């Protein structure tokens, strides 16, 4: 019985420590194009070494380094026009362990300012700031 209790406590600790979430206050205050996964910035756009692209027909946003080794790509089912609008997203990004992806994620527009859109899922594990280029 005691061993089961120890295992249950250890499992609970491991589950709680698995992932972090994005702080919405901090996320919305920063207007840098970026992708955050589980509270970690996995790609941050820097104009000196990066490029942006946007395909209106596909609803696709891309940000990549000039070498194209680091990147993220988000494809939305619809482009949000107002705060609160949602869209289903598929995304890929580079990591130290190769290419990663998340599919069928519902993202909500938390903020829209000019050509910038702040997107975040309900659980705050997936967040991105994208720019519509026209």
RODO-2510 file (C-alpha; in nm, 4 decimals, decimal comma):
residues 134
     n   res          X          Y          Z
     1     x     0,0000     0,0000     0,0000
     2     x     0,2810     0,2404     0,0889
     3     x     0,4553     0,1782    -0,2427
     4     x     0,1357     0,2621    -0,4324
     5     x     0,1076     0,5902    -0,2415
     6     x     0,4666     0,6832    -0,3252
     7     x     0,4130     0,5980    -0,6926
     8     x     0,0907     0,8032    -0,7029
     9     x     0,2628     1,1070    -0,5482
    10     x     0,5580     1,0771    -0,7874
    11     x     0,3252     1,0501    -1,0873
    12     x     0,1304     1,3581    -0,9762
    13     x     0,4516     1,5591    -0,9399
    14     x     0,5721     1,4537    -1,2844
    15     x     0,2387     1,5439    -1,4472
    16     x     0,2356     1,8895    -1,2924
    17     x     0,5924     1,9636    -1,3984
    18     x     0,5561     1,8566    -1,7635
    19     x     0,4646     2,1802    -1,9370
    20     x     0,4401     2,5505    -1,8738
    21     x     0,1900     2,7942    -2,0154
    22     x     0,2291     3,1308    -2,1809
    23     x     0,1677     3,4328    -1,9597
    24     x    -0,1000     3,6279    -2,1490
    25     x    -0,0016     3,9598    -1,9899
    26     x     0,3596     3,9276    -2,1033
    27     x     0,2593     3,7753    -2,4373
    28     x     0,0224     4,0599    -2,5295
    29     x     0,2704     4,3309    -2,4252
    30     x     0,5373     4,2154    -2,6742
    31     x     0,4848     4,2932    -3,0451
    32     x     0,7696     4,0763    -3,1743
    33     x     0,6727     3,8098    -3,4298
    34     x     0,7339     3,4803    -3,2534
    35     x     0,6131     3,1309    -3,1658
    36     x     0,5757     3,0148    -2,8059
    37     x     0,5247     2,6486    -2,7183
    38     x     0,4531     2,5466    -2,3589
    39     x     0,5605     2,8874    -2,2314
    40     x     0,8941     2,8839    -2,4161
    41     x     0,9838     3,1114    -2,7076
    42     x     1,0899     2,8609    -2,9738
    43     x     1,1327     3,1222    -3,2499
    44     x     1,1740     3,4992    -3,2237
    45     x     1,1872     3,7121    -3,5373
    46     x     1,4828     3,9488    -3,5691
    47     x     1,4766     4,1777    -3,8777
    48     x     1,8568     4,1689    -3,9071
    49     x     1,8727     3,7920    -3,9636
    50     x     1,5187     3,6787    -4,0486
    51     x     1,2522     3,6972    -4,3177
    52     x     0,8722     3,6908    -4,3073
    53     x     0,6257     3,5667    -4,5647
    54     x     0,2477     3,5510    -4,5868
    55     x     0,0259     3,3690    -4,8347
    56     x    -0,3250     3,5119    -4,8256
    57     x    -0,4861     3,2312    -5,0303
    58     x    -0,3565     2,9596    -4,7957
    59     x    -0,3761     3,1663    -4,4755
    60     x    -0,0131     3,0784    -4,4149
    61     x     0,2417     3,2729    -4,2116
    62     x     0,6131     3,1924    -4,2188
    63     x     0,9101     3,3299    -4,0307
    64     x     1,2590     3,1984    -4,0888
    65     x     1,6226     3,2864    -4,0426
    66     x     1,8144     3,3904    -4,3532
    67     x     1,9837     3,0485    -4,3498
    68     x     1,6378     2,8840    -4,3275
    69     x     1,7660     2,6535    -4,0530
    70     x     1,5299     2,7970    -3,7915
    71     x     1,1665     2,8675    -3,8766
    72     x     0,8015     2,8432    -3,7921
    73     x     0,5018     2,8125    -4,0221
    74     x     0,1359     2,8509    -3,9243
    75     x    -0,1564     2,7800    -4,1553
    76     x    -0,4960     2,9104    -4,0390
    77     x    -0,8400     2,7985    -4,1550
    78     x    -0,9456     3,1668    -4,1555
    79     x    -0,7713     3,4951    -4,0829
    80     x    -0,9135     3,6537    -3,7661
    81     x    -1,0567     4,0007    -3,8227
    82     x    -1,1549     4,0854    -3,4643
    83     x    -1,0350     4,0029    -3,1157
    84     x    -1,2097     3,6841    -3,0070
    85     x    -1,2256     3,5323    -3,3579
    86     x    -1,0964     3,1753    -3,3725
    87     x    -0,9305     2,9654    -3,6410
    88     x    -0,8049     2,6084    -3,6625
    89     x    -0,4288     2,5986    -3,7139
    90     x    -0,1602     2,3607    -3,8272
    91     x     0,1965     2,4554    -3,7488
    92     x     0,5517     2,3347    -3,7871
    93     x     0,8707     2,4709    -3,6370
    94     x     1,2361     2,3854    -3,6096
    95     x     1,3869     2,2598    -3,2854
    96     x     1,7147     2,1147    -3,1652
    97     x     1,5543     1,7710    -3,2106
    98     x     1,4372     1,8296    -3,5677
    99     x     1,1068     1,9534    -3,7070
   100     x     0,8084     1,9585    -3,4713
   101     x     0,4395     2,0127    -3,5414
   102     x     0,0952     2,0619    -3,3908
   103     x    -0,2228     2,0147    -3,5907
   104     x    -0,5898     2,0974    -3,5447
   105     x    -0,5166     2,3563    -3,2744
   106     x    -0,7903     2,6163    -3,2239
   107     x    -0,6282     2,9562    -3,1808
   108     x    -0,8083     3,2694    -3,0659
   109     x    -0,7114     3,6224    -3,1659
   110     x    -0,6261     3,7756    -2,8293
   111     x    -0,5206     4,1091    -2,9812
   112     x    -0,5157     4,2672    -3,3274
   113     x    -0,3211     4,5844    -3,3959
   114     x    -0,2668     4,6991    -3,7530
   115     x    -0,1149     4,4082    -3,9446
   116     x    -0,0226     4,2128    -3,6280
   117     x    -0,2298     3,9322    -3,4730
   118     x    -0,1661     3,7745    -3,1320
   119     x    -0,2977     3,4151    -3,1319
   120     x    -0,3248     3,1755    -2,8396
   121     x    -0,5002     2,8460    -2,7711
   122     x    -0,7388     2,8065    -2,4806
   123     x    -0,4883     2,6150    -2,2651
   124     x    -0,2173     2,8775    -2,3327
   125     x     0,0291     2,6084    -2,4465
   126     x     0,0493     2,7366    -2,8052
   127     x     0,0860     3,1076    -2,8831
   128     x     0,2113     3,3095    -3,1785
   129     x     0,2366     3,6634    -3,3032
   130     x     0,2067     3,6890    -3,6817
   131     x     0,2131     3,9753    -3,9309
   132     x    -0,0079     4,0059    -4,2373
   133     x     0,2113     4,1252    -4,5238
   134     x     0,0347     4,2963    -4,8121
***
